Each structure stands twice: as C-alpha cells, then as structure tokens.
Amino acid sequence: MITRILTRYMDERTLTHRLRSTSTAGIATAVLAVAGFEFRFLAQHIWDWELLSVALAFVTIKLSLMLWYRFQG
C-alpha cells in the first residue's frame, strides 16, 4: 500500500535527482575538507588530522565504490 502511494509521487527522475544531489554534496564536502586542511597546513602550519581523515575517508570510499560497481556489472 505504501509503495503505491510513493510511486505516485516519486519516479525515476526523482531518484536520479536525489542521487546526483547527494553525490554533489559529498564531493563538495570533501573539497572543503581538503581546502581546510591545506589552509591550516600552509597558512597556520598546523597538521589537522581530523580534516585529513575526512578527506582520506572520502577518497577511499569513492574509489572503493567505483571499483565495486565496475566489477559488478
């Protein structure tokens, strides 16, 4: 019953837009983490492990999923 209600308001375009917006938000967050890390390292000479870990986590997850989807299909 719930599925019928949801399919009435959501179609594949809605899901595609949600996928693109989530991907864009994730990439923007990773870019900001890298930029913040570089600023703190170059301007303030502080090695910020938290920002570096966010950036490395994004890169690791993104590359892992790219490989996973490549070899699944």
C-alpha positions as CSV (number, residue, x, y, z in Angstrom):
1,M,0.0,0.0,0.0
2,I,2.8,2.4,0.9
3,T,4.6,1.6,-2.3
4,R,1.7,2.6,-4.4
5,I,1.5,5.9,-2.6
6,L,5.2,6.6,-3.0
7,T,5.3,5.6,-6.7
8,R,2.5,8.0,-7.4
9,Y,4.8,10.9,-6.2
10,M,8.2,9.6,-7.0
11,D,9.5,8.2,-10.3
12,E,13.0,7.5,-11.6
13,R,13.6,11.2,-12.3
14,T,13.2,12.0,-8.6
15,L,15.5,9.2,-7.6
16,T,18.1,10.4,-10.2
17,H,17.9,13.9,-8.9
18,R,18.4,12.7,-5.3
19,L,21.4,10.6,-6.4
20,R,23.0,13.5,-8.2
21,S,22.4,15.9,-5.3
22,T,23.8,13.5,-2.7
23,S,26.9,12.9,-4.9
24,T,27.4,16.6,-5.4
25,A,27.0,17.3,-1.7
26,G,29.6,14.6,-0.8
27,I,32.1,15.9,-3.3
28,A,31.7,19.5,-2.1
29,T,32.2,18.4,1.5
30,A,35.4,16.5,0.5
31,V,36.7,19.5,-1.4
32,L,36.0,21.8,1.6
33,A,37.8,19.3,3.9
34,V,40.8,19.3,1.6
35,A,40.8,23.0,1.3
36,G,40.5,23.4,5.1
37,F,43.4,21.0,5.6
38,E,45.6,22.8,3.1
39,F,44.8,26.2,4.6
40,R,45.6,25.1,8.1
41,F,48.8,23.4,7.0
42,L,50.1,26.1,4.7
43,A,49.0,29.2,6.4
44,Q,49.0,28.2,10.1
45,H,51.5,25.4,10.0
46,I,49.1,23.0,11.8
47,W,48.7,19.4,10.8
48,D,44.9,18.8,11.3
49,W,44.3,15.1,11.5
50,E,40.6,15.4,11.6
51,L,40.3,17.2,8.2
52,L,42.8,14.9,6.7
53,S,40.9,11.8,7.9
54,V,37.6,13.2,6.4
55,A,39.4,13.8,3.0
56,L,41.0,10.4,3.0
57,A,37.8,8.6,4.0
58,F,36.0,10.2,1.1
59,V,38.7,9.2,-1.4
60,T,38.8,5.7,0.0
61,I,35.1,5.2,-0.1
62,K,34.7,6.8,-3.6
63,L,37.5,4.7,-5.2
64,S,36.2,1.5,-3.5
65,L,32.7,2.0,-4.7
66,M,33.9,2.9,-8.2
67,L,35.8,-0.4,-8.3
68,W,32.9,-2.3,-6.8
69,Y,30.4,-1.1,-9.4
70,R,32.9,-1.6,-12.2
71,F,33.4,-5.3,-11.5
72,Q,29.8,-6.0,-10.5
73,G,28.4,-5.1,-14.0
